Amino acid sequence: MANGNRYRVPLYQRDYSWDTDNWEELWADILEVYEKRSSIHYLGSIVVQHEGEKAYQIIDGQQRVTTLSVLTLAIIRCLEKLAADGQAPDDNRERARQFREDFIGRKDAVSLRYGSKLTLNQQNDAFYQLHLVQIKEPRLLNRENDSNQRLYRAQEFFYDKLHTSGLASNGGHLAELARCVGEGLLFIQISVDNELSAFTVFETLNYDGLRLTVTDLLKNYLFSRFPVGSNDLHLINEQWRKIVEAVGLDRFGTFLRHYWLANHALIREDRLFKAIRQQITTAADADALLTRLESAASVYAALTDPEDDHWNNDSQARADIRALNLFGVRLHLPLLIAAELHLPREEARRVLHSLVALSFRYTVIGKQQTNRLEEVYQRSALAVTNHSVVTAREVWGRYLRDFYPDDATFRMQFEQTRLSAAPRTRKLLRYILFGLENQLAATDRDPDNDPATIEHILPDSAAGLADWGAFSAEDHLLLRDRLGNYTLLEATSNRQLQTAAYDEKQPVYAASQYALAQQAQYPVFEPKQLKDRQRDLARVATAVWRSPWAG
């Protein structure tokens, strides 16, 4: 900026979002540079798009550039106060004038208002120009939007830091600090010719903020399809806000790819922006895409949130969404988006329910590689979108059946499954045990709300093995986390039994309300019985997690 460059944040770029933690970190970096004088600090890369003679659009880096501008204004404010208080007034006024002209902008000869070399986005620029650049306190700050309030708090933060550090009491110290900021904080500036080049830069650098920045990049590209000054810009900005609000800014990139896969050929994430740019070339294209994204966003939000109103009066769908979230699977989402948007409601819910059985057998118990599933889900999603399949049975038969482990395979894998009751996997373990419980007892207990606790038949702790002589230390290590060693039990009974011998546990299990505990009845409970019990539970599991179209 000292070289006369001007920088502009795109009109609909995201708002200023830095807060106290970011300011504290930057301030610590600045103090380190100031105290060591000769040291430098690297602030990462800034990506800009060249717009003309010394004019650039900031593609990535607006938060850092804006914050450094606010810091500079806080230094200028301190210098002007020193001058107003009579402390070396001529020197400090000259310092303030020079810093403003170098880093902020000159005063207009007609309006006598200071201009700015930095232009912010639609939401922030007016506030920045009228209040921060002019160093004018806003009268109704509480009526400003959140990001403008953050901008003002940023200036107050740095103004306070300058005073509490003692720097604000001496114009020479403030000037030295400004010099350190200008010379000791370094960026790599990457200048590109267009949005596609910017994306290629991000891909090459593997930049940590890629997903968020590509979201902004897409927004800027779509909005650029509309004529400058178009009356539609305000409406599509509101439409964009609703889309991002529905899915969440941090998940938008994932949502966009899943939506695209439901409507187009399989594509890698790093090529998505290029594909969109090739297909969306006019304002009409951009408008149509935004309309479709708005419809898909609400569906996507529901597909990742079992408590969404979309599932009102459909307890089975809520349970299915909760299960898929618990499994940690995501590759199925393009298919579910397509099903919810293009299939009759009943057929869409059948697709959803069948995916629970497939995911549990293939991924949770089978622990199979999921990369092959992405292509299958994408092809089935596209078939649903194109109406070449119109029922859940067709989706299953044409695309999913081959990835569904048959009963014999599933039983064999289930018989060997181990799962810890530690906090990280406890919810999944409860889900499995309640699935078995509900099948055995023909009940519908909810694992999230039922008060049952998880009981280890063979004690979890090796310290409790005194009365379990049939189990060696090696047996205990190998068998304590096997599914055949678990049951559901009332909390009071669980506390009562703890490491008791099996013959003491038997009558408590028999009196339990839970079928899994009642079922754990053996003359003795040794390694063979534990394995036999898991084999029995595997047969039950084939009925619990089963596709309605399994052969």
VENVEN-V871872 format. One record per residue. N is the residue number from 0. RES is the residue in three letters. PHI is phi as a letter, one per 20 degrees, with the letter a starting at -180 (NA if undefined). OMEGA is omega in radians with two decimals (* if undefined). D_CENTER is the distance of its C-alpha to the mean C-alpha in Angstrom with 1 decimal. Layout:
((N:RES:PHI:OMEGA:D_CENTER) (N:RES:PHI:OMEGA:D_CENTER))
//
This chain:
((0:MET:NA:3.12:34.6) (1:ALA:f:3.11:37.8) (2:ASN:e:3.09:39.0) (3:GLY:n:3.11:38.7) (4:ASN:f:3.08:35.4) (5:ARG:d:-3.10:33.4) (6:TYR:c:-3.10:29.7) (7:ARG:c:3.00:27.9) (8:VAL:f:-3.13:24.3) (9:PRO:g:-3.00:23.9) (10:LEU:g:-3.07:24.8) (11:TYR:d:3.00:21.5) (12:GLN:f:-3.12:19.2) (13:ARG:f:-3.06:16.6) (14:ASP:f:3.09:18.3) (15:TYR:f:-3.00:19.1) (16:SER:c:3.13:16.3) (17:TRP:f:-3.14:17.7) (18:ASP:c:-2.95:18.9) (19:THR:g:-3.10:21.2) (20:ASP:f:3.12:19.4) (21:ASN:f:-3.13:19.2) (22:TRP:f:3.14:22.8) (23:GLU:f:-3.13:24.1) (24:GLU:f:3.12:22.9) (25:LEU:f:-3.13:24.5) (26:TRP:f:3.11:27.6) (27:ALA:f:3.11:28.0) (28:ASP:f:-3.13:27.9) (29:ILE:f:3.14:30.5) (30:LEU:f:3.12:32.7) (31:GLU:f:3.11:32.8) (32:VAL:f:-3.11:33.8) (33:TYR:f:-3.06:36.4) (34:GLU:f:-3.14:37.9) (35:LYS:e:3.10:38.4) (36:ARG:m:-3.04:39.4) (37:SER:e:-3.07:39.6) (38:SER:e:3.07:36.1) (39:ILE:c:3.10:33.2) (40:HIS:c:-3.09:29.4) (41:TYR:e:-3.10:27.0) (42:LEU:d:3.09:24.2) (43:GLY:n:-3.09:22.6) (44:SER:d:3.00:23.0) (45:ILE:c:-3.10:23.3) (46:VAL:d:-3.10:23.3) (47:VAL:c:3.07:25.8) (48:GLN:d:-3.08:27.5) (49:HIS:f:-3.09:31.3) (50:GLU:d:-3.09:32.7) (51:GLY:q:-3.11:36.3) (52:GLU:g:3.12:38.6) (53:LYS:l:3.13:36.6) (54:ALA:c:-3.08:33.8) (55:TYR:c:2.98:30.2) (56:GLN:d:-3.10:27.0) (57:ILE:e:3.10:24.0) (58:ILE:e:3.08:21.3) (59:ASP:b:3.12:19.3) (60:GLY:p:-3.05:20.3) (61:GLN:f:-3.11:21.0) (62:GLN:f:-3.14:19.6) (63:ARG:f:-3.13:21.9) (64:VAL:f:-3.14:24.8) (65:THR:f:-3.11:24.7) (66:THR:f:3.09:24.6) (67:LEU:f:3.07:27.5) (68:SER:f:3.12:29.4) (69:VAL:f:3.08:29.0) (70:LEU:f:3.13:30.2) (71:THR:f:3.11:33.2) (72:LEU:f:3.08:34.0) (73:ALA:f:3.09:34.0) (74:ILE:f:3.12:36.5) (75:ILE:f:3.12:38.6) (76:ARG:f:3.10:38.7) (77:CYS:f:3.14:40.0) (78:LEU:f:3.13:42.6) (79:GLU:f:3.10:43.8) (80:LYS:f:3.09:44.1) (81:LEU:g:3.13:46.2) (82:ALA:f:-3.14:48.4) (83:ALA:f:3.14:48.8) (84:ASP:e:3.07:49.8) (85:GLY:n:3.13:52.5) (86:GLN:e:-3.10:51.1) (87:ALA:l:-2.97:52.1) (88:PRO:g:-3.11:51.4) (89:ASP:f:-3.12:52.4) (90:ASP:f:-3.06:50.4) (91:ASN:f:3.04:47.2) (92:ARG:f:-3.14:47.5) (93:GLU:f:3.08:47.9) (94:ARG:f:-3.13:44.9) (95:ALA:f:-3.14:42.8) (96:ARG:f:-3.09:44.2) (97:GLN:f:3.14:43.6) (98:PHE:f:-3.14:40.0) (99:ARG:f:-3.12:39.3) (100:GLU:f:-3.12:41.0) (101:ASP:f:-2.92:39.4) (102:PHE:d:-3.07:35.8) (103:ILE:d:-3.14:35.4) (104:GLY:q:-3.10:38.2) (105:ARG:e:3.07:41.8) (106:LYS:e:3.11:43.5) (107:ASP:f:-3.06:44.6) (108:ALA:f:-3.10:48.4) (109:VAL:e:-3.07:48.7) (110:SER:e:-3.07:46.0) (111:LEU:m:3.03:46.1) (112:ARG:e:3.11:42.4) (113:TYR:f:3.02:40.2) (114:GLY:e:-3.10:38.2) (115:SER:b:3.05:35.0) (116:LYS:f:3.13:34.0) (117:LEU:d:3.07:30.4) (118:THR:d:-3.12:29.3) (119:LEU:e:-3.05:25.9) (120:ASN:f:-3.05:24.1) (121:GLN:f:-3.07:25.5) (122:GLN:f:-2.96:24.1) (123:ASN:d:-2.92:25.0) (124:ASP:f:-3.09:28.1) (125:ALA:f:3.13:30.8) (126:PHE:f:-3.14:29.9) (127:TYR:f:-3.09:29.7) (128:GLN:f:-3.03:33.0) (129:LEU:f:-3.01:34.9) (130:HIS:d:-3.10:33.9) (131:LEU:f:-3.12:32.5) (132:VAL:f:3.14:34.6) (133:GLN:e:-3.05:37.7) (134:ILE:l:-3.09:37.0) (135:LYS:c:-3.09:37.6) (136:GLU:f:3.11:36.2) (137:PRO:f:-3.10:34.6) (138:ARG:f:-3.06:36.6) (139:LEU:c:-3.07:33.9) (140:LEU:g:-3.08:30.8) (141:ASN:f:3.10:29.4) (142:ARG:e:3.11:29.6) (143:GLU:f:3.10:27.4) (144:ASN:f:-3.03:23.7) (145:ASP:g:-3.07:21.2) (146:SER:f:3.07:20.7) (147:ASN:f:3.07:24.5) (148:GLN:f:3.07:24.9) (149:ARG:f:3.10:22.5) (150:LEU:g:-3.12:24.8) (151:TYR:f:3.11:27.8) (152:ARG:f:3.10:26.5) (153:ALA:f:3.12:25.8) (154:GLN:f:3.11:29.4) (155:GLU:f:3.12:30.7) (156:PHE:g:-3.10:28.7) (157:PHE:f:3.09:30.3) (158:TYR:f:3.12:33.6) (159:ASP:f:3.14:33.7) (160:LYS:f:3.11:32.8) (161:LEU:f:3.12:35.6) (162:HIS:f:-3.09:38.0) (163:THR:f:3.10:37.1) (164:SER:e:-3.11:37.3) (165:GLY:n:-3.10:40.8) (166:LEU:f:-3.05:40.0) (167:ALA:f:-3.10:40.6) (168:SER:e:-3.06:44.2) (169:ASN:b:-3.11:45.3) (170:GLY:f:3.12:45.0) (171:GLY:f:3.11:45.6) (172:HIS:f:3.11:42.7) (173:LEU:f:3.13:40.4) (174:ALA:f:3.12:41.6) (175:GLU:f:3.09:41.1) (176:LEU:f:3.13:37.5) (177:ALA:f:3.11:36.9) (178:ARG:f:3.13:38.5) (179:CYS:f:3.10:36.3) (180:VAL:f:-3.10:33.1) (181:GLY:f:-3.03:34.7) (182:GLU:d:-3.03:35.9) (183:GLY:d:3.08:33.9) (184:LEU:e:-2.99:30.2) (185:LEU:d:2.99:29.7) (186:PHE:d:2.75:27.3) (187:ILE:e:3.10:27.6) (188:GLN:e:3.12:27.8) (189:ILE:d:-3.11:27.1) (190:SER:d:-3.12:28.8) (191:VAL:c:-3.10:28.1) (192:ASP:e:-3.10:30.0) (193:ASN:b:-3.07:27.4) (194:GLU:f:-3.12:23.8) (195:LEU:f:3.09:24.1) (196:SER:f:3.11:25.4) (197:ALA:f:3.12:22.5) (198:PHE:f:3.13:20.1) (199:THR:f:3.10:22.5) (200:VAL:f:-3.14:22.5) (201:PHE:f:-3.13:18.7) (202:GLU:f:-3.10:19.1) (203:THR:f:-3.10:22.1) (204:LEU:f:-3.02:20.8) (205:ASN:l:-3.01:17.6) (206:TYR:f:-3.07:16.2) (207:ASP:g:-3.09:13.2) (208:GLY:e:-3.00:11.9) (209:LEU:g:-3.00:12.5) (210:ARG:f:-3.14:9.6) (211:LEU:f:-3.09:9.7) (212:THR:f:3.10:13.5) (213:VAL:f:3.05:14.1) (214:THR:g:3.10:12.6) (215:ASP:f:-3.12:15.2) (216:LEU:f:3.11:17.7) (217:LEU:f:3.14:17.6) (218:LYS:g:-3.13:18.1) (219:ASN:f:-3.13:21.0) (220:TYR:f:-3.14:22.5) (221:LEU:f:-3.11:22.6) (222:PHE:f:3.14:24.1) (223:SER:f:3.10:26.5) (224:ARG:f:-3.13:28.0) (225:PHE:e:3.13:29.5) (226:PRO:f:3.08:32.7) (227:VAL:g:-3.14:32.5) (228:GLY:n:-3.14:33.5) (229:SER:f:3.10:32.7) (230:ASN:f:-3.12:32.7) (231:ASP:f:-3.03:29.9) (232:LEU:f:-3.14:27.4) (233:HIS:f:-3.11:27.0) (234:LEU:f:-3.11:26.4) (235:ILE:f:3.04:23.9) (236:ASN:f:3.09:22.0) (237:GLU:f:3.10:21.8) (238:GLN:f:3.10:20.9) (239:TRP:g:-3.13:17.9) (240:ARG:g:-3.13:16.9) (241:LYS:f:3.14:17.0) (242:ILE:f:-3.10:15.0) (243:VAL:f:3.13:12.0) (244:GLU:f:-3.11:12.6) (245:ALA:f:-3.04:12.8) (246:VAL:e:-3.08:9.5) (247:GLY:n:-3.08:7.4) (248:LEU:f:-3.09:7.5) (249:ASP:f:-3.14:4.1) (250:ARG:d:-3.02:4.6) (251:PHE:f:-3.13:8.2) (252:GLY:g:3.11:9.2) (253:THR:f:3.09:8.6) (254:PHE:g:-3.09:10.3) (255:LEU:g:-3.13:13.0) (256:ARG:f:3.13:13.9) (257:HIS:f:3.08:14.3) (258:TYR:f:-3.09:16.3) (259:TRP:f:3.14:18.3) (260:LEU:f:3.11:19.1) (261:ALA:f:-3.06:20.4) (262:ASN:c:-3.06:22.8) (263:HIS:b:-3.14:23.7) (264:ALA:f:3.10:24.5) (265:LEU:f:-3.11:22.2) (266:ILE:b:3.08:20.8) (267:ARG:f:-3.10:18.8) (268:GLU:f:-3.08:15.6) (269:ASP:f:3.09:17.6) (270:ARG:d:-3.04:20.2) (271:LEU:f:-3.09:18.3) (272:PHE:f:3.13:19.0) (273:LYS:f:-3.13:22.6) (274:ALA:f:3.12:23.0) (275:ILE:f:-3.11:21.9) (276:ARG:f:3.14:24.1) (277:GLN:f:-3.07:27.0) (278:GLN:e:-3.10:26.8) (279:ILE:d:-3.04:26.0) (280:THR:d:-3.07:29.0) (281:THR:c:3.08:30.4) (282:ALA:f:3.13:29.5) (283:ALA:f:3.09:30.2) (284:ASP:f:-3.11:27.8) (285:ALA:f:3.14:25.0) (286:ASP:f:-3.14:26.0) (287:ALA:f:3.13:26.1) (288:LEU:f:3.13:22.6) (289:LEU:f:3.11:21.1) (290:THR:f:3.12:23.1) (291:ARG:f:3.11:21.8) (292:LEU:f:-3.14:18.2) (293:GLU:f:3.11:18.8) (294:SER:f:-3.09:20.3) (295:ALA:f:-3.07:17.7) (296:ALA:f:-3.13:14.8) (297:SER:f:3.09:16.4) (298:VAL:f:-3.13:17.1) (299:TYR:f:3.11:13.6) (300:ALA:g:-3.14:12.4) (301:ALA:f:-3.10:15.4) (302:LEU:f:3.11:14.9) (303:THR:d:-3.11:11.7) (304:ASP:c:-3.10:13.4) (305:PRO:f:3.14:17.0) (306:GLU:e:3.14:18.0) (307:ASP:f:-3.13:17.6) (308:ASP:f:3.12:21.1) (309:HIS:g:-3.07:21.1) (310:TRP:e:3.11:22.3) (311:ASN:g:3.10:25.0) (312:ASN:m:3.08:28.2) (313:ASP:c:-3.05:26.6) (314:SER:f:3.13:26.2) (315:GLN:f:3.12:26.1) (316:ALA:f:3.09:23.1) (317:ARG:g:-3.13:21.2) (318:ALA:f:-3.14:22.3) (319:ASP:f:3.10:21.3) (320:ILE:f:3.12:17.7) (321:ARG:f:-3.13:17.5) (322:ALA:f:-3.13:19.1) (323:LEU:f:3.05:16.9) (324:ASN:f:-3.14:13.8) (325:LEU:f:3.12:16.0) (326:PHE:f:-3.14:16.9) (327:GLY:m:-3.14:13.4) (328:VAL:e:-3.13:14.4) (329:ARG:c:-3.02:12.7) (330:LEU:f:-3.12:15.5) (331:HIS:f:-2.98:17.4) (332:LEU:f:3.06:15.3) (333:PRO:g:3.13:17.4) (334:LEU:f:-3.12:20.4) (335:LEU:f:3.05:19.4) (336:ILE:g:-3.13:18.5) (337:ALA:f:-3.12:22.0) (338:ALA:f:-3.13:23.7) (339:GLU:f:-3.09:22.6) (340:LEU:e:-2.94:23.6) (341:HIS:c:3.12:26.7) (342:LEU:d:2.98:28.2) (343:PRO:g:-3.02:30.2) (344:ARG:g:-3.09:28.3) (345:GLU:f:3.14:30.2) (346:GLU:f:3.11:29.6) (347:ALA:f:-3.12:25.8) (348:ARG:f:3.06:25.7) (349:ARG:f:3.05:28.0) (350:VAL:g:3.14:25.6) (351:LEU:g:-3.08:22.8) (352:HIS:f:-3.14:25.2) (353:SER:f:-3.14:26.4) (354:LEU:f:3.07:23.0) (355:VAL:f:3.13:22.8) (356:ALA:f:-3.13:26.1) (357:LEU:f:-3.09:25.3) (358:SER:f:-3.14:22.0) (359:PHE:f:-3.12:23.7) (360:ARG:f:-3.00:26.7) (361:TYR:f:-2.98:25.3) (362:THR:e:-3.02:22.2) (363:VAL:f:-3.11:22.5) (364:ILE:e:-3.12:26.2) (365:GLY:f:-3.13:27.1) (366:LYS:l:3.13:24.4) (367:GLN:e:3.06:24.9) (368:GLN:f:-3.04:23.1) (369:THR:e:-3.05:20.6) (370:ASN:f:3.11:20.8) (371:ARG:f:-3.10:23.9) (372:LEU:f:-3.07:22.1) (373:GLU:g:-3.13:19.9) (374:GLU:f:-3.14:23.1) (375:VAL:f:3.13:24.6) (376:TYR:f:-3.13:21.8) (377:GLN:f:-3.14:21.8) (378:ARG:f:3.12:25.6) (379:SER:f:3.10:25.8) (380:ALA:f:-3.14:23.3) (381:LEU:f:3.10:25.4) (382:ALA:f:3.09:28.5) (383:VAL:f:-3.14:27.3) (384:THR:f:-3.11:26.4) (385:ASN:e:3.11:29.8) (386:HIS:m:3.04:31.6) (387:SER:e:2.89:33.2) (388:VAL:c:-3.02:32.2) (389:VAL:c:3.09:32.4) (390:THR:c:3.09:32.2) (391:ALA:f:3.13:30.1) (392:ARG:f:3.11:33.0) (393:GLU:f:3.09:33.2) (394:VAL:g:-3.12:29.5) (395:TRP:f:-3.03:30.2) (396:GLY:f:-3.07:33.5) (397:ARG:e:-2.94:32.7) (398:TYR:c:-2.93:29.3) (399:LEU:d:-2.98:28.1) (400:ARG:g:-3.05:31.4) (401:ASP:f:-3.11:31.8) (402:PHE:d:-3.12:28.6) (403:TYR:e:3.12:29.5) (404:PRO:f:-3.14:31.3) (405:ASP:f:-3.03:34.7) (406:ASP:f:-3.11:36.0) (407:ALA:f:3.13:38.0) (408:THR:f:-3.12:35.1) (409:PHE:f:3.13:32.7) (410:ARG:f:-3.14:35.4) (411:MET:g:-3.13:36.1) (412:GLN:f:3.14:32.5) (413:PHE:f:-3.12:32.1) (414:GLU:f:-3.08:35.3) (415:GLN:d:-3.01:33.9) (416:THR:f:3.02:30.4) (417:ARG:d:3.13:29.7) (418:LEU:b:-3.11:26.8) (419:SER:f:3.04:26.7) (420:ALA:e:3.10:26.8) (421:ALA:f:-3.06:24.8) (422:PRO:g:-3.05:21.9) (423:ARG:f:-3.08:19.3) (424:THR:d:-3.05:20.9) (425:ARG:f:-3.11:22.9) (426:LYS:f:3.11:21.0) (427:LEU:f:3.12:21.4) (428:LEU:f:3.10:25.0) (429:ARG:f:3.13:25.7) (430:TYR:g:-3.12:24.4) (431:ILE:f:-3.10:26.8) (432:LEU:f:3.12:29.7) (433:PHE:f:3.04:29.4) (434:GLY:f:3.10:29.4) (435:LEU:f:3.13:32.6) (436:GLU:g:-3.10:34.0) (437:ASN:f:3.08:33.7) (438:GLN:f:-3.12:35.3) (439:LEU:f:-3.02:38.2) (440:ALA:d:-3.08:38.9) (441:ALA:l:3.11:38.0) (442:THR:d:3.14:35.8) (443:ASP:c:-3.11:32.4) (444:ARG:f:-3.11:31.0) (445:ASP:e:-3.11:27.4) (446:PRO:f:-3.13:25.9) (447:ASP:e:-3.05:23.6) (448:ASN:c:-3.14:26.6) (449:ASP:f:-3.05:29.7) (450:PRO:f:-3.11:31.2) (451:ALA:g:3.05:32.2) (452:THR:d:3.12:31.5) (453:ILE:e:-3.14:31.2) (454:GLU:d:2.95:34.6) (455:HIS:e:3.07:35.5) (456:ILE:f:2.92:39.0) (457:LEU:f:-3.04:39.7) (458:PRO:g:-3.14:38.6) (459:ASP:f:-3.07:35.3) (460:SER:e:3.10:37.1) (461:ALA:f:3.13:39.8) (462:ALA:f:-3.12:41.8) (463:GLY:e:-3.03:42.5) (464:LEU:e:-3.05:44.2) (465:ALA:g:-3.10:47.8) (466:ASP:e:-3.10:48.5) (467:TRP:c:-3.01:46.7) (468:GLY:f:-3.13:49.2) (469:ALA:f:-3.11:48.4) (470:PHE:d:3.02:45.1) (471:SER:f:3.09:45.2) (472:ALA:f:3.11:42.7) (473:GLU:f:3.07:41.4) (474:ASP:g:-3.11:41.3) (475:HIS:g:-3.12:39.3) (476:LEU:f:-3.07:36.7) (477:LEU:e:-2.95:36.4) (478:LEU:d:-3.02:36.7) (479:ARG:f:-3.12:35.2) (480:ASP:d:3.07:31.7) (481:ARG:f:-3.10:33.1) (482:LEU:f:3.11:32.3) (483:GLY:f:-3.14:36.1) (484:ASN:e:-3.08:36.2) (485:TYR:d:2.91:34.0) (486:THR:b:2.98:35.0) (487:LEU:e:-3.09:34.0) (488:LEU:b:3.07:36.3) (489:GLU:f:-3.05:36.9) (490:ALA:f:-3.12:35.8) (491:THR:f:3.13:39.4) (492:SER:f:3.14:40.6) (493:ASN:f:3.13:37.9) (494:ARG:f:-3.11:38.8) (495:GLN:f:-3.03:42.5) (496:LEU:e:-3.09:42.4) (497:GLN:l:-3.07:40.1) (498:THR:d:-3.11:42.0) (499:ALA:f:3.09:45.0) (500:ALA:f:-3.06:47.0) (501:TYR:f:-3.11:46.3) (502:ASP:f:3.03:49.6) (503:GLU:f:-3.11:48.5) (504:LYS:f:-3.03:45.2) (505:GLN:g:-3.10:46.8) (506:PRO:f:3.10:48.4) (507:VAL:f:3.09:45.2) (508:TYR:f:-3.10:43.2) (509:ALA:f:-3.11:46.0) (510:ALA:e:-3.09:45.8) (511:SER:f:3.06:42.1) (512:GLN:e:-3.04:40.7) (513:TYR:e:-3.11:38.2) (514:ALA:f:3.13:39.5) (515:LEU:f:3.11:37.6) (516:ALA:f:3.13:39.7) (517:GLN:f:-3.09:42.9) (518:GLN:f:-3.06:42.4) (519:ALA:e:-3.10:42.4) (520:GLN:d:3.13:46.2) (521:TYR:c:3.09:48.0) (522:PRO:g:3.01:51.4) (523:VAL:c:3.11:49.6) (524:PHE:c:-3.11:46.0) (525:GLU:c:-3.11:46.0) (526:PRO:g:-3.14:43.8) (527:LYS:f:-3.12:45.4) (528:GLN:f:3.11:44.6) (529:LEU:f:-3.13:41.0) (530:LYS:f:3.08:40.6) (531:ASP:f:-3.14:42.6) (532:ARG:f:3.12:40.5) (533:GLN:f:3.08:37.3) (534:ARG:f:3.10:39.3) (535:ASP:f:3.14:40.1) (536:LEU:f:3.10:36.6) (537:ALA:f:3.09:35.5) (538:ARG:f:3.09:38.0) (539:VAL:f:-3.09:36.5) (540:ALA:f:3.14:33.0) (541:THR:f:3.11:34.2) (542:ALA:e:-3.12:35.0) (543:VAL:f:-3.08:31.7) (544:TRP:d:-3.00:29.3) (545:ARG:c:3.05:31.4) (546:SER:f:3.11:31.0) (547:PRO:f:-3.12:33.6) (548:TRP:d:3.12:34.8) (549:ALA:f:-3.13:35.2) (550:GLY:f:*:38.7))
//
